[in-house]
């Protein structure tokens, strides 16, 4: 759990939570800003469009299921990596570099086997990371304390 900003005068924390949709679908590892003092929670703004997109694909009467949000959101994937890492000094930059290298390896494989659909999906995942890196440094700030001290 990483601290960022304030709500009702108290610090709010970036954490991973399970979001339940229509009492049937559990979406695990959704990044949420949460205030322990007042209980207010809000979906991390950089992933909110992906949460909405995922919910839209489920339709009005989804079947009971459990989904891992990091499977559709590269930002969530990075946060899960950071949250689960026990390696000292493992920070945002290292997580991004590792994930980008993994995706580039997969892109090379997808291209070499001629699977353009898979290659397109990987390009989309790379675009999620690059768009986030260009538009929002809050995630890096939220995890800065992992690499300091």
ZICORJO-V722427 format. One record per residue. N is the residue number from 1. RES is the residue in three letters. PHI is phi as a letter, one per 30 degrees, with the letter a starting at -180 (* if undefined). D_FIRST is the distance of its C-alpha to the first C-alpha in Angstrom with 1 decimal. Layout:
n:res:phi:d_first
N:RES:PHI:D_FIRST
N:RES:PHI:D_FIRST
//
This chain:
n:res:phi:d_first
1:UNK:*:0.0
2:UNK:c:3.8
3:UNK:d:6.8
4:UNK:a:9.8
5:UNK:i:13.0
6:UNK:b:14.4
7:UNK:b:15.8
8:UNK:h:18.7
9:UNK:i:18.4
10:UNK:c:14.9
11:UNK:d:11.7
12:UNK:c:9.7
13:UNK:b:6.0
14:UNK:d:5.6
15:UNK:b:4.8
16:UNK:c:7.8
17:UNK:b:10.6
18:UNK:c:14.3
19:UNK:c:16.8
20:UNK:c:20.3
21:UNK:c:23.3
22:UNK:h:26.7
23:UNK:h:25.7
24:UNK:b:26.5
25:UNK:c:23.9
26:UNK:c:20.4
27:UNK:c:18.3
28:UNK:d:15.3
29:UNK:i:12.1
30:UNK:d:12.6
31:UNK:d:10.0
32:UNK:b:9.9
33:UNK:d:9.5
34:UNK:b:9.6
35:UNK:c:11.4
36:UNK:d:11.6
37:UNK:d:15.0
38:UNK:c:16.9
39:UNK:i:15.1
40:UNK:d:15.4
41:UNK:b:13.5
42:UNK:b:14.4
43:UNK:d:14.2
44:UNK:e:13.1
45:UNK:e:16.6
46:UNK:d:17.0
47:UNK:c:16.8
48:UNK:e:18.6
49:UNK:d:22.0
50:UNK:d:21.1
51:UNK:d:20.0
52:UNK:d:23.3
53:UNK:d:25.2
54:UNK:d:24.0
55:UNK:d:24.9
56:UNK:d:28.2
57:UNK:d:29.1
58:UNK:d:28.7
59:UNK:i:31.6
60:UNK:d:32.5
61:UNK:b:33.0
62:UNK:d:30.4
63:UNK:d:30.9
64:UNK:d:28.4
65:UNK:a:25.9
66:UNK:b:22.4
67:UNK:c:21.1
68:UNK:c:18.2
69:UNK:d:17.1
70:UNK:d:16.5
71:UNK:d:20.2
72:UNK:c:21.1
73:UNK:b:18.5
74:UNK:d:18.2
75:UNK:d:15.2
76:UNK:d:13.4
77:UNK:e:14.9
78:UNK:d:13.5
79:UNK:d:9.9
80:UNK:d:10.5
81:UNK:e:12.3
82:UNK:d:9.7
83:UNK:d:7.1
84:UNK:d:10.3
85:UNK:d:12.0
86:UNK:c:13.0
87:UNK:d:15.4
88:UNK:d:15.5
89:UNK:i:15.8
90:UNK:d:14.6
91:UNK:b:13.5
92:UNK:e:13.9
93:UNK:e:17.7
94:UNK:d:18.1
95:UNK:d:16.2
96:UNK:d:18.3
97:UNK:e:21.5
98:UNK:d:21.1
99:UNK:d:20.6
100:UNK:d:23.4
101:UNK:d:25.6
102:UNK:d:25.1
103:UNK:d:25.9
104:UNK:d:28.9
105:UNK:d:30.2
106:UNK:d:29.9
107:UNK:d:31.7
108:UNK:d:34.5
109:UNK:d:34.9
110:UNK:d:35.0
111:UNK:d:37.5
112:UNK:d:39.6
113:UNK:c:40.0
114:UNK:i:40.8
115:UNK:c:38.1
116:UNK:d:37.7
117:UNK:d:35.5
118:UNK:d:32.9
119:UNK:d:33.3
120:UNK:d:32.8
121:UNK:d:29.5
122:UNK:d:28.2
123:UNK:d:29.4
124:UNK:d:27.5
125:UNK:d:24.3
126:UNK:d:25.1
127:UNK:d:25.9
128:UNK:e:22.5
129:UNK:d:20.9
130:UNK:d:23.7
131:UNK:d:23.7
132:UNK:d:20.0
133:UNK:d:20.6
134:UNK:d:23.6
135:UNK:c:22.4
136:UNK:a:18.8
137:UNK:c:17.2
138:UNK:d:14.2
139:UNK:d:12.0
140:UNK:d:13.4
141:UNK:d:12.9
142:UNK:d:9.2
143:UNK:c:9.0
144:UNK:d:12.0
145:UNK:d:10.8
146:UNK:d:10.4
147:UNK:c:14.1
148:UNK:c:15.5
149:UNK:i:17.1
//
